[in-house]
């Protein structure tokens, strides 16, 4: 099924911010590549758009429509201190999607099935004893640093009343 690319209108069925052709070109620009198979590459791009959406609770502004499928387009966005039009998808969003898609396409399990704990010792006799190292580490998900870094200028904080951006002007 071909990608439905968000045009800036807040489409209710969009599943990508970038076309397959443009996604491949952007990945190549950074010396990276999406899977050769178009179906696998499109799935990677869809997952990349989902990864971008994981940050929506921290994003500045708000959606332009309650019915739109993706986190962008948004109103009330300032990028590096300059207001952004609400009908334009910022290039950083597209970059983040492609960077995440490259990781998905390479087989990175972003939503891993583990809680991050690893067994250090296990004793089985009359009773079972299991001890973990890395206890308390929540390694269930993988951060895609390049995508996270691309999105950072679009984030307002940790979704609480104590985080905000300050600009001198």
C-alpha positions in Angstrom: 0.0 0.0 0.0 1.6 3.3 -1.0 2.4 6.0 1.6 -0.1 8.7 2.2 2.0 11.8 2.7 0.9 14.6 5.0 0.7 17.8 2.9 0.3 20.3 5.7 -3.5 20.1 5.5 -4.0 17.8 8.5 -5.0 14.7 6.5 -7.0 12.1 8.5 -5.3 9.2 6.8 -1.7 10.3 6.4 1.0 7.9 7.5 4.2 9.7 6.5 5.7 13.1 6.3 7.8 12.2 3.3 7.4 10.2 0.1 9.5 7.1 -0.4 11.5 8.8 -3.2 12.2 11.9 -1.0 12.9 9.7 2.0 15.5 7.7 0.1 17.1 10.9 -1.2 17.3 12.4 2.3 18.8 9.2 3.8 21.4 9.1 1.0 22.3 12.7 1.7 23.5 11.6 5.1 25.2 8.4 3.8 22.4 6.2 5.0 19.9 4.0 3.3 16.4 2.7 3.6 15.7 -1.0 2.7 15.9 -1.7 -1.0 12.5 -3.4 -1.0 9.9 -0.6 -1.5 7.3 -2.3 0.8 9.9 -2.7 3.6 11.1 0.9 3.1 7.5 2.2 3.2 6.9 0.2 6.5 10.1 1.8 7.9 8.9 5.3 7.0 5.5 4.6 8.6 7.3 3.4 11.8 9.5 6.5 11.6 6.4 8.7 11.6 5.1 6.8 14.6 8.4 7.4 16.4 8.1 11.1 15.8 4.6 10.9 17.2 5.9 9.5 20.5 7.2 13.0 21.3 3.9 14.7 20.7 3.2 15.2 24.4 6.4 17.3 24.6 5.8 19.2 21.4 5.1 22.9 21.3 1.8 24.1 19.9 -1.2 22.0 19.1 -2.6 20.0 16.1 -4.4 22.1 13.5 -7.2 19.5 13.4 -8.6 16.9 15.9 -9.0 14.5 12.9 -5.4 14.6 11.6 -3.5 11.3 11.7 0.0 12.6 12.6 1.4 15.0 15.1 2.1 17.7 12.4 0.9 20.1 11.1 0.7 22.2 14.3 -0.1 25.8 15.2 1.8 27.8 17.7 5.3 26.6 16.7 8.4 28.7 16.9 11.5 27.3 15.5 14.7 29.0 16.7 12.6 32.0 17.7 10.7 32.4 14.4 7.0 31.5 14.0 6.3 28.7 11.7 3.3 28.5 9.3 0.7 26.0 10.4 0.4 24.4 7.0 4.1 23.5 6.6 5.8 20.4 8.0 9.2 21.5 9.4 12.2 19.9 7.7 13.4 18.7 11.1 10.3 16.5 11.4 11.0 14.9 8.1 14.6 14.5 9.0 13.7 12.8 12.3 11.2 10.5 10.5 13.9 9.4 8.0 16.5 8.9 10.7 14.1 6.7 12.6 13.1 4.9 9.5 16.7 4.0 8.7 17.0 2.4 12.2 13.7 0.5 11.7 14.8 -0.6 8.3 18.1 -1.9 9.7 16.2 -4.1 12.0 16.6 -2.1 15.2 13.9 -3.2 17.7 12.8 0.2 19.0 10.0 -1.2 21.1 11.9 -4.1 22.6 10.2 -6.8 24.6 12.4 -6.5 27.7 12.3 -4.4 30.8 16.1 -4.0 30.7 17.0 -6.3 33.5 19.4 -9.2 32.8 19.8 -12.3 34.9 23.0 -12.4 36.9 22.5 -15.5 38.9 19.7 -18.1 39.0 19.5 -21.0 41.5 17.0 -23.8 41.3 16.7 -26.2 44.2 13.8 -26.3 46.5 13.2 -22.7 45.9 14.0 -20.4 43.0 16.3 -17.5 43.4 16.8 -15.0 40.7 18.9 -11.8 41.0 19.2 -9.2 38.3 21.8 -6.6 37.4 20.9 -3.4 35.8 17.9 -3.5 38.1 15.6 -0.5 37.7 17.0 0.2 34.2 14.1 0.6 31.9 15.6 -0.7 28.6 12.3 -1.5 27.0 12.7 1.1 24.2 15.7 2.3 22.2 16.3 5.9 21.6 17.2 6.9 18.1 19.6 9.7 18.9 19.7 11.3 15.4 15.9 11.5 15.3 15.7 12.8 18.9 18.2 15.5 18.2 16.3 16.6 15.1 13.1 16.9 17.1 14.6 18.7 20.1 14.1 22.3 18.7 10.4 21.5 18.3 9.9 20.4 21.9 8.8 22.6 24.7 9.8 20.4 27.6 8.9 17.4 29.5 5.2 18.1 29.4 5.0 19.7 32.8 4.5 23.2 34.1 8.2 23.6 35.0 9.8 23.3 31.6 9.8 26.0 29.0 11.9 27.6 26.3 13.4 31.1 26.9 14.5 33.4 24.0 16.4 36.6 24.4 15.4 39.2 21.9 
